[in-house]
């Protein structure tokens, strides 16, 4: 949003599914219009929320707002009281992120969020094309992304850019 560099808490927002102007890129940020701003998040009581996962680019990156300190989506959820957040430090690739999130939620059923995220990152890093092809959920993501067929044992997500952006942060005020 153009507001992002002027007032980060108003220009930092999530676009909800169904937002009408998404495809033209013209965001009108106001309460209740399909854009959830950092300001709105911070004014919400999320003290009973155990985990917020934001699988969006740069969702953990903060900007300084005069009089307001550092502002980010991740930080907004922390101010609102969420116990833990998972967010990205840089731009993330869609296919890798979708697969990482599927793996993360599989591990989350049996372990803590930080451990589940680390296990998912390790699995994504070592995942080869044969494993992707043999997993219905992962292969569906692969096909929808338009990626091409690879040799069975090629590991497409071994580089850090695909898995290292996501961090798990525990709220220090709880």
Backbone as CSV, one residue per row, in Angstrom:
resi,resn,N_x,N_y,N_z,CA_x,CA_y,CA_z,C_x,C_y,C_z
1,UNK,0.836,-1.184,0.000,0.000,0.000,0.000,0.874,1.237,0.000
2,UNK,0.456,2.345,-0.647,1.209,3.598,-0.567,1.362,4.084,0.875
3,UNK,0.444,3.687,1.749,0.543,4.071,3.153,1.702,3.388,3.863
4,UNK,2.194,2.294,3.308,3.170,1.446,3.985,4.373,2.231,4.489
5,UNK,4.940,3.109,3.661,6.135,3.838,4.058,5.808,5.079,4.875
6,UNK,4.573,5.572,4.805,4.165,6.732,5.593,3.684,6.316,6.981
7,UNK,2.765,5.364,7.012,2.189,4.864,8.262,2.168,3.336,8.187
8,UNK,3.281,2.668,8.543,3.355,1.212,8.379,2.205,0.433,9.010
9,UNK,1.685,0.863,10.147,0.615,0.096,10.790,-0.686,0.141,9.995
10,UNK,-0.874,1.173,9.168,-2.068,1.253,8.317,-1.792,0.674,6.940
11,UNK,-0.536,0.707,6.505,-0.170,0.218,5.181,0.313,-1.211,5.169
12,UNK,0.385,-1.841,6.339,0.740,-3.247,6.465,-0.548,-4.008,6.707
13,UNK,-0.899,-4.891,5.773,-2.188,-5.549,5.903,-2.224,-6.876,5.172
14,UNK,-3.212,-7.684,5.539,-3.510,-8.934,4.865,-4.744,-8.713,4.000
15,UNK,-4.701,-9.202,2.771,-5.862,-9.129,1.891,-6.627,-10.440,2.047
16,UNK,-7.882,-10.349,2.444,-8.699,-11.539,2.672,-9.265,-12.082,1.360
17,UNK,-9.548,-13.361,1.357,-10.153,-13.995,0.183,-11.440,-13.273,-0.177
18,UNK,-11.637,-13.059,-1.456,-12.850,-12.410,-1.925,-12.756,-10.904,-2.036
19,UNK,-11.605,-10.325,-1.671,-11.459,-8.870,-1.771,-11.555,-8.473,-3.240
20,UNK,-12.463,-7.599,-3.568,-12.821,-7.310,-4.957,-11.715,-6.664,-5.787
21,UNK,-10.881,-5.832,-5.200,-9.888,-5.096,-5.983,-8.519,-5.773,-6.025
22,UNK,-8.417,-6.996,-5.532,-7.130,-7.692,-5.492,-6.488,-7.771,-6.879
23,UNK,-7.271,-8.131,-7.886,-6.721,-8.364,-9.216,-6.248,-7.077,-9.898
24,UNK,-6.719,-5.925,-9.511,-6.263,-4.675,-10.123,-5.202,-3.992,-9.281
25,UNK,-4.950,-4.511,-8.097,-3.881,-3.983,-7.264,-4.199,-2.645,-6.611
26,UNK,-5.458,-2.253,-6.585,-5.795,-0.993,-5.925,-6.453,-1.300,-4.586
27,UNK,-5.711,-1.123,-3.525,-6.195,-1.461,-2.198,-6.742,-0.217,-1.517
28,UNK,-7.953,-0.288,-1.070,-8.541,0.773,-0.271,-8.616,0.208,1.136
29,UNK,-7.702,0.652,1.997,-7.600,0.073,3.320,-8.538,0.817,4.270
30,UNK,-9.544,0.131,4.742,-10.442,0.676,5.755,-11.048,-0.490,6.524
31,UNK,-11.479,-0.209,7.715,-12.010,-1.250,8.591,-13.186,-1.981,7.935
32,UNK,-13.116,-3.306,7.911,-14.218,-4.114,7.432,-14.335,-4.249,5.925
33,UNK,-13.298,-3.904,5.173,-13.427,-3.965,3.718,-12.712,-5.150,3.083
34,UNK,-12.192,-6.058,3.845,-11.488,-7.206,3.286,-9.986,-7.111,3.423
35,UNK,-9.488,-5.998,3.935,-8.063,-5.834,4.250,-7.943,-5.735,5.763
36,UNK,-7.183,-6.621,6.361,-6.967,-6.605,7.801,-5.624,-5.943,8.060
37,UNK,-5.656,-4.717,8.611,-4.430,-3.954,8.818,-3.746,-4.355,10.115
38,UNK,-2.452,-4.009,10.211,-1.712,-4.233,11.453,-2.382,-3.480,12.600
39,UNK,-2.897,-2.280,12.327,-3.615,-1.523,13.361,-4.810,-2.311,13.883
40,UNK,-5.604,-2.873,12.981,-6.780,-3.647,13.385,-6.377,-4.891,14.173
41,UNK,-5.311,-5.543,13.730,-4.830,-6.737,14.431,-4.424,-6.374,15.851
42,UNK,-3.673,-5.274,16.001,-3.183,-4.871,17.319,-4.314,-4.498,18.276
43,UNK,-5.448,-4.094,17.754,-6.584,-3.708,18.593,-7.474,-4.902,18.951
44,UNK,-7.082,-6.087,18.528,-7.863,-7.294,18.771,-7.259,-8.064,19.942
45,UNK,-8.099,-8.675,20.758,-7.611,-9.485,21.861,-7.410,-10.918,21.364
46,UNK,-6.160,-11.281,21.181,-5.830,-12.639,20.730,-5.082,-13.405,21.812
47,UNK,-5.319,-13.057,23.074,-4.583,-13.662,24.182,-4.858,-15.158,24.342
48,UNK,-5.916,-15.660,23.744,-6.209,-17.098,23.824,-5.723,-17.854,22.583
49,UNK,-5.111,-17.145,21.650,-4.621,-17.763,20.414,-3.224,-18.325,20.660
50,UNK,-3.071,-19.603,20.405,-1.780,-20.277,20.629,-0.788,-20.046,19.497
51,UNK,-1.280,-20.016,18.239,-0.370,-19.929,17.095,-1.039,-19.207,15.932
52,UNK,-0.284,-18.274,15.331,-0.695,-17.606,14.098,0.367,-17.927,13.056
53,UNK,-0.060,-18.428,11.902,0.857,-18.728,10.806,0.530,-17.784,9.655
54,UNK,1.527,-16.988,9.258,1.358,-16.064,8.139,2.326,-16.531,7.045
55,UNK,1.809,-17.243,6.070,2.687,-17.799,5.031,2.782,-16.843,3.848
56,UNK,3.062,-15.582,4.151,3.141,-14.532,3.133,4.537,-13.914,3.125
57,UNK,4.919,-13.372,1.997,6.221,-12.731,1.840,6.430,-11.616,2.861
58,UNK,7.614,-11.572,3.423,8.065,-10.499,4.316,7.122,-10.220,5.480
59,UNK,6.387,-11.205,5.923,5.422,-10.996,7.004,6.080,-10.804,8.366
60,UNK,7.380,-11.083,8.477,8.105,-10.853,9.725,8.981,-9.606,9.654
61,UNK,8.995,-8.936,8.517,9.847,-7.755,8.336,9.179,-6.530,8.939
62,UNK,9.931,-5.769,9.719,9.396,-4.590,10.390,9.876,-3.304,9.745
63,UNK,9.030,-2.298,9.831,9.385,-0.927,9.469,9.198,-0.058,10.698
64,UNK,9.963,1.011,10.771,9.826,1.924,11.896,8.718,2.923,11.620
65,UNK,7.808,3.072,12.579,6.742,4.068,12.489,6.979,5.100,13.579
66,UNK,7.136,6.363,13.175,7.400,7.436,14.128,6.339,7.430,15.237
67,UNK,6.790,7.300,16.456,5.871,7.278,17.590,5.264,5.910,17.861
68,UNK,5.485,4.961,16.969,4.881,3.641,17.147,5.880,2.514,17.218
69,UNK,7.146,2.799,16.951,8.159,1.759,16.988,8.172,0.920,15.733
70,UNK,8.650,-0.307,15.856,8.731,-1.217,14.722,7.386,-1.899,14.501
71,UNK,6.956,-1.938,13.232,5.650,-2.500,12.874,5.843,-3.601,11.829
72,UNK,5.217,-4.756,12.067,5.165,-5.838,11.083,3.874,-6.611,11.339
73,UNK,3.487,-7.440,10.393,2.318,-8.295,10.632,2.580,-9.228,11.809
74,UNK,3.771,-9.815,11.833,4.112,-10.709,12.936,4.044,-9.961,14.257
75,UNK,4.597,-8.775,14.293,4.587,-7.973,15.511,3.183,-7.558,15.928
76,UNK,2.325,-7.302,14.956,0.944,-6.924,15.259,0.237,-8.058,15.996
77,UNK,0.457,-9.288,15.549,-0.152,-10.430,16.230,0.437,-10.616,17.628
78,UNK,1.713,-10.286,17.797,2.328,-10.354,19.120,1.688,-9.327,20.053
79,UNK,1.536,-8.077,19.576,0.899,-7.036,20.385,-0.522,-7.449,20.772
80,UNK,-1.226,-8.110,19.857,-2.603,-8.542,20.110,-2.664,-9.695,21.110
81,UNK,-1.530,-10.318,21.403,-1.488,-11.339,22.430,-1.319,-12.769,21.970
82,UNK,-1.176,-13.008,20.661,-0.971,-14.379,20.187,0.300,-14.958,20.816
83,UNK,0.240,-16.199,21.232,1.366,-16.818,21.936,2.586,-17.011,21.033
84,UNK,2.360,-17.504,19.813,3.464,-17.737,18.874,3.040,-17.330,17.474
85,UNK,4.038,-16.926,16.680,3.776,-16.616,15.275,4.832,-17.277,14.406
86,UNK,4.410,-17.653,13.216,5.329,-18.108,12.186,5.147,-17.157,11.018
87,UNK,6.249,-16.604,10.541,6.198,-15.602,9.475,7.502,-15.647,8.683
88,UNK,7.522,-14.948,7.535,8.664,-14.991,6.615,9.490,-13.710,6.672
89,UNK,10.788,-13.879,6.555,11.715,-12.753,6.578,11.946,-12.131,5.204
90,UNK,11.644,-12.855,4.134,11.845,-12.322,2.788,10.782,-12.871,1.847
91,UNK,10.875,-12.489,0.576,9.932,-12.977,-0.447,10.086,-14.493,-0.542
92,UNK,8.970,-15.195,-0.579,8.991,-16.653,-0.637,8.335,-17.134,-1.924
93,UNK,8.788,-18.269,-2.386,8.280,-18.861,-3.625,7.004,-19.649,-3.315
94,UNK,5.975,-19.484,-4.125,4.651,-20.039,-3.835,4.620,-21.553,-3.677
95,UNK,5.180,-22.282,-4.624,5.107,-23.743,-4.585,5.842,-24.289,-3.361
96,UNK,7.048,-23.814,-3.132,7.824,-24.273,-1.982,7.112,-23.947,-0.676
97,UNK,6.526,-22.759,-0.597,5.825,-22.353,0.620,4.595,-23.225,0.855
98,UNK,3.837,-23.500,-0.184,2.644,-24.345,-0.038,3.034,-25.739,0.445
99,UNK,4.081,-26.306,-0.135,4.538,-27.633,0.291,5.069,-27.577,1.722
100,UNK,5.832,-26.534,2.044,6.340,-26.381,3.410,5.194,-26.329,4.415
101,UNK,4.140,-25.615,4.083,3.007,-25.491,5.010,2.269,-26.824,5.179
102,UNK,2.123,-27.593,4.109,1.511,-28.925,4.230,2.354,-29.782,5.174
103,UNK,3.659,-29.780,4.976,4.550,-30.569,5.829,4.496,-30.078,7.276
104,UNK,4.509,-28.759,7.454,4.450,-28.178,8.793,3.204,-28.649,9.542
105,UNK,2.040,-28.555,8.912,0.810,-28.948,9.592,0.760,-30.453,9.868
106,UNK,1.410,-31.242,9.042,1.489,-32.683,9.328,2.283,-32.931,10.600
107,UNK,3.409,-32.222,10.755,4.241,-32.390,11.944,3.614,-31.742,13.180
108,UNK,2.835,-30.698,12.979,2.260,-29.953,14.093,1.318,-30.813,14.931
109,UNK,0.748,-31.845,14.338,-0.167,-32.719,15.078,0.535,-33.464,16.210
110,UNK,1.855,-33.607,16.111,2.561,-34.418,17.104,3.676,-33.691,17.839
111,UNK,3.895,-32.401,17.537,5.014,-31.704,18.170,4.747,-30.200,18.269
112,UNK,5.600,-29.498,18.966,5.483,-28.053,19.160,5.713,-27.313,17.834
113,UNK,5.150,-26.124,17.677,5.282,-25.381,16.413,6.721,-25.172,15.944
114,UNK,7.622,-24.788,16.836,9.003,-24.534,16.410,9.668,-25.810,15.902
115,UNK,9.400,-26.918,16.558,9.967,-28.205,16.132,9.320,-28.654,14.829
116,UNK,7.996,-28.486,14.732,7.289,-28.848,13.495,7.821,-28.045,12.319
117,UNK,8.074,-26.755,12.519,8.608,-25.922,11.442,10.006,-26.384,11.042
118,UNK,10.844,-26.673,12.011,12.198,-27.153,11.691,12.171,-28.486,10.961
119,UNK,11.299,-29.387,11.378,11.175,-30.675,10.691,10.676,-30.475,9.264
120,UNK,9.709,-29.585,9.087,9.174,-29.313,7.746,10.238,-28.705,6.845
121,UNK,11.046,-27.804,7.376,12.133,-27.196,6.588,13.138,-28.265,6.145
122,UNK,13.516,-29.126,7.074,14.472,-30.191,6.754,13.900,-31.137,5.703
123,UNK,12.628,-31.494,5.865,11.979,-32.384,4.893,11.907,-31.725,3.521
124,UNK,11.508,-30.451,3.459,11.426,-29.742,2.176,12.792,-29.681,1.514
125,UNK,13.804,-29.395,2.289,15.171,-29.303,1.760,15.620,-30.611,1.129
126,UNK,15.231,-31.724,1.734,15.688,-33.031,1.264,14.679,-33.759,0.376
127,UNK,13.532,-33.147,0.151,12.474,-33.753,-0.643,12.907,-33.901,-2.100
128,UNK,12.763,-35.105,-2.640,13.075,-35.271,-4.062,11.789,-35.407,-4.869
129,UNK,11.942,-35.329,-6.183,10.769,-35.320,-7.052,9.940,-36.591,-6.919
130,UNK,10.597,-37.745,-6.725,9.866,-39.005,-6.566,8.948,-38.942,-5.341
131,UNK,9.446,-38.389,-4.223,8.610,-38.257,-3.024,7.433,-37.315,-3.270
132,UNK,7.684,-36.236,-3.995,6.607,-35.294,-4.326,5.545,-36.009,-5.157
133,UNK,6.008,-36.718,-6.178,5.093,-37.415,-7.086,4.277,-38.489,-6.364
134,UNK,4.848,-39.107,-5.338,4.166,-40.184,-4.610,3.251,-39.680,-3.486
135,UNK,3.228,-38.379,-3.263,2.380,-37.794,-2.225,1.291,-36.974,-2.914
136,UNK,0.057,-37.412,-2.799,-1.052,-36.793,-3.532,-1.147,-35.284,-3.281
137,UNK,-1.039,-34.860,-2.021,-1.152,-33.436,-1.689,-0.005,-32.622,-2.283
138,UNK,1.207,-33.114,-2.111,2.373,-32.386,-2.605,2.398,-32.334,-4.133
139,UNK,2.014,-33.450,-4.750,2.016,-33.491,-6.214,0.947,-32.568,-6.798
140,UNK,-0.163,-32.452,-6.119,-1.212,-31.534,-6.557,-0.697,-30.089,-6.545
141,UNK,0.011,-29.728,-5.498,0.611,-28.388,-5.417,1.623,-28.204,-6.536
142,UNK,2.446,-29.210,-6.749,3.481,-29.164,-7.796,2.839,-28.921,-9.163
143,UNK,1.809,-29.697,-9.481,1.145,-29.565,-10.787,0.482,-28.198,-10.941
144,UNK,-0.206,-27.736,-9.898,-0.881,-26.438,-9.964,0.099,-25.287,-10.143
145,UNK,1.333,-25.461,-9.705,2.336,-24.401,-9.829,2.897,-24.299,-11.247
146,UNK,2.608,-25.314,-12.077,3.105,-25.299,-13.445,4.551,-25.747,-13.589
147,UNK,5.108,-26.299,-12.529,6.493,-26.775,-12.594,6.583,-28.005,-13.504
148,UNK,7.746,-28.193,-14.075,7.940,-29.297,-15.014,8.393,-30.569,-14.291
149,UNK,8.331,-31.667,-15.025,8.765,-32.976,-14.525,10.274,-32.938,-14.321
150,UNK,10.745,-33.604,-13.262,12.171,-33.666,-12.950,12.618,-35.120,-12.873
151,UNK,13.916,-35.367,-12.936,14.402,-36.719,-12.638,14.007,-37.089,-11.199
152,UNK,13.707,-38.374,-10.976,13.171,-38.824,-9.693,13.930,-38.339,-8.467
153,UNK,15.240,-38.363,-8.485,16.006,-38.071,-7.276,16.520,-36.632,-7.223
154,UNK,16.012,-35.782,-8.088,16.391,-34.365,-8.025,15.637,-33.696,-6.884
155,UNK,16.361,-32.887,-6.114,15.775,-32.178,-4.972,15.573,-30.704,-5.357
156,UNK,14.353,-30.303,-5.680,14.116,-28.957,-6.200,14.172,-27.838,-5.163
157,UNK,14.117,-28.168,-3.871,14.034,-27.126,-2.846,15.217,-27.144,-1.881
158,UNK,16.352,-27.604,-2.354,17.518,-27.732,-1.487,18.100,-26.368,-1.095
159,UNK,17.950,-25.356,-1.922,18.535,-24.041,-1.643,17.770,-23.312,-0.541
160,UNK,18.505,-22.529,0.249,17.953,-21.832,1.410,16.786,-20.916,1.066
161,UNK,16.786,-20.346,-0.118,15.720,-19.406,-0.492,14.340,-20.038,-0.395
162,UNK,14.247,-21.357,-0.483,12.960,-22.049,-0.477,12.439,-22.365,0.922
163,UNK,13.306,-22.505,1.905,12.853,-22.992,3.207,13.309,-22.165,4.409
164,UNK,14.319,-21.331,4.253,14.906,-20.667,5.421,14.204,-19.375,5.845
165,UNK,13.308,-18.837,5.044,12.688,-17.539,5.350,11.775,-17.568,6.568
166,UNK,11.193,-18.730,6.855,10.191,-18.786,7.916,10.813,-18.965,9.295
167,UNK,10.311,-18.158,10.237,10.775,-18.219,11.618,9.581,-18.421,12.536
168,UNK,9.830,-19.083,13.647,8.808,-19.244,14.681,9.220,-18.348,15.838
169,UNK,8.309,-17.453,16.232,8.611,-16.482,17.276,7.647,-16.664,18.438
170,UNK,8.180,-16.788,19.610,7.359,-16.914,20.823,7.199,-15.527,21.439
171,UNK,5.968,-15.150,21.741,5.653,-13.842,22.302,6.302,-13.711,23.681
172,UNK,7.157,-12.721,23.838,7.902,-12.554,25.098,7.062,-11.936,26.204
173,UNK,5.891,-11.389,25.863,5.075,-10.734,26.885,4.071,-11.661,27.543
174,UNK,4.032,-12.912,27.140,3.056,-13.855,27.719,3.662,-14.609,28.872
